């Protein structure tokens, strides 16, 4: 068995491993250094040692990524895949991080949704952002109320004023639709908002008597 190493350009830097002239694997230098790669005995246990080194390297890489920012396990998985790691090495790294409480998908998702809703993002936008991270969320789990509360109060307060002219009101509604909010969700929010406001006014009148 003849093993050859060929360094390749790219990010991350990598080495191509050939066995008897055939490409068998690519190894990221961020996972296994060239020095460590060259120290492995070129015998039948070669790829077993490669896998063991990749598991350790995957854990180091995962810890480095998580030291920089909180991640969902799906996002971490994508980062590890970019280093040519196989499913077993990636699973080992993710299991390690979960075991030591460094990954919490439920908490990450909850915090991400709250952040985007605070920015006035629609449910459609939030789901698209989660999907980009590799995260799917069940139907009916999210609603637009929190986002609309912040967005309308801050940017479209004219919708809360019954005296707002029709054209101005229509422009504001169209702007919300362009942001991904459905007409029905906006109307439902405004209706509940008016009812809450009316109830508040009635309470104030009651206490003034």
N, C-alpha and C positions, 0 to 999 in steps of 0.2 A: 504494500500500500504506500503510494507516494503522495505526500501531502505538501501542497504549495500554498503560500500566502501572497496575495496581491493586494496592495493598498489601493483604495479608490478615493476619488474626490467626492465631496458632498458634505451635507450637514445631517446627522452627525458624521464625523470622520469614521470610516469603516475599513475593514479588511475582508476581502473575499477569500474563502477557503475552498481549494480545489483538491479533490481526491482522484488520483490517476487522470488528471486533466479535466475532470468534470466538477462544475461548481456545486458544492454541497451546502454551503452556508455563508452568511455574512455576519460579521461580529462588529458591534459598535465599540469604538475605542473608549467611549464614556462608560461602558459596562465592563469590558476586559481590556486592559492596557496592552500595548504591543509587547511590552516586556513580559507580562504574565502569559500572554498567548504563546510567545516563543519558548517559554519554560515548560510547556506541556509535552510530555513524552508522546512521540508520534507512533502509537501502537493502537491495538484494538480498543483501548479504554479512552482514546483521545476525545471522542465526542461526549463521553460520560463526564470527563473532567470539564469540558467546555460548558455543559449544562449546569454543573455544580457552581462554576464560576459565574455563570449568567444569573443564577438564582441570587447569589450574594450581591452581584452588581445591580440586579433589578431592585433589590431591597434598598441599597444605597441610593440609587437614582430616585426611588419613590420617596424616601425620607428627605432628600434634597428638594424635590418638587414641593412637598408638603411644608417644608420649612419656609418657603417663599409665599405660599398662599394656600388657603383651604380649597380642597378639590372634592368633587364627587368621584366615586370610584370609577365611573365610566370615563370621565375626563382623564383620570390618572392612567387608566388602561390604554387610552389613545396615545398618551405621552410615552408609555413604555413600549407600545407597538412600534413607534418610530425608531426604536433602537434594535429592531429585528429580533426581538425576543419572542419565544414561542409561548403558547397559551399556558403551559405548565409553569414556566418561570414567572409570567405575569400574575397568575393566580396565587403563587407562593408569596409574591411581594404584597399583593393586595390583602391576602389573609394575615400576613404579618402586621400590616398597618392597622387592620381592623382589630386584631387581637390586643394591640396596645392602645386602642382608643384614638388612633390618629385619623381614622376615617369614620364619618357619620353621615351617610347619605341623606337620611331623613332630616337631620338638622341643617345640612347644607342646602337642601332644596327649600326648606322653610325660610331660611335666611335670604336666599336668592330671590324668592317670590316676594317677600316683604320689601326688599330693597327696590325691586323693579316696580312694585305697586306704589311705593312711596314716590317714585319718579313719574307716576301717572301712566304706566304702561298697561295696555289692554291685555285681556286674557289671551287673545290670539298672539300678541307680541311675546308675552311671557312664555307661552308654550313653544313658540319658535326659538326663543333663546335657550330654553331647556333642551330642546331637541338638538340644537347645535352642540350642546355639551354631551349629547348622547343619552339624555334623560327623558323618559316618557312619563307623563303624569295622567292619571285616570280622568275620564270624562266626568264633569260635574264637580271636580275637586276644587276648582277655582271659580271665582266670580269677579265681576268688574266693580263691585260697590266701593271697595277701598280705594281703587285707582281713581274712580270717578269723583269720589269725595275730595280727594286731594287736587285733582286736575281742574275740576269745575270751579271749586272755591278759589283756586289760585289764578287760573287763566281765562275761565269763561263764566264769571259771576253773573253776567247778564242773563244767563239761562235761569237763574234763581229769582229773577225779577219779572213778575207777571206783566209789567208795563213795557218790557223790551219790545221794540218794533219787530214785526214778522221777519223782514229781510235780515236784520241783524241776528235774530234768533236762528234763522235757517243757516246762515254762514257759520255760526258756532257749532251747530249740529253737524254740518258737513265736515268741519275741521275735526270733530271727534270721530266721525266715520273714517276719515283718512288715517286716523291713528289706530284703527282696528276695532273700534267700539261699534256694536250693532245699534241700530236705531231703537230697537225694542229695549235693550239694556239701559240706554240713556233715558228713554221715556219712563221706564219703571223706576229708575233711580230718582228722577225729578219728581215723579208723583209721590213717592215715599218721603222725599225731602219736604215737599209742600205740606203733606199731612203732618209730619213731625213739627214743622214750623208753626202750623195752625194750632196744633195741640199745645205747643209752648206758649203761644200768645193767649190761648184760652186760660191756661194756668195762671199767667201773669194777671189777666183781668179778674180771675177768681180771687186772688190774693189782694187785689186792689180794692175789692168791695169792703 
